[in-house]
Amino acid sequence: MNHAPAIVYANRLCDSETMTNKLIFQIKQDRLSTSELDKLQARCSAELNELRQELNELLKELRAIADGNNHPTAQPHRTAA
C-alpha cells in the first residue's frame, strides 16, 4: 500500500520560507563552513537557472497567446434573422 509522505519537502530553497529563513540566520551567524557555502551557492545558481528556464517557457506561452489574439482566424459573421 503506497502512502504519501507525511512531510513534503520543497524541491527548491525558495519554495520554503522556513528553510530560507534558517539559511539566512545561519549565514548571518557565520555558522556555515566554506564548503557548505560553496554547495549552497551552487544549489542557488542551479535553482536560479531552473527558474529562468521556467520563466522563459511561460513568456513563450504568453507571447503565443498574445500573438493568437492579435491575429484572430477569420470567423463567419452571424447575422440576425
NORCOR-V395754 format. One record per helix or strand of 3 or more residues. SS is the DSSP state (A for helix, B for strand). FROM is the first residue (numbers start at 1). LEN is the number of residues. If there is no record, write none. Layout:
ss=SS from=FROM len=LEN
ss=SS from=FROM len=LEN
This chain:
ss=A from=13 len=3
ss=A from=17 len=12
ss=A from=34 len=37
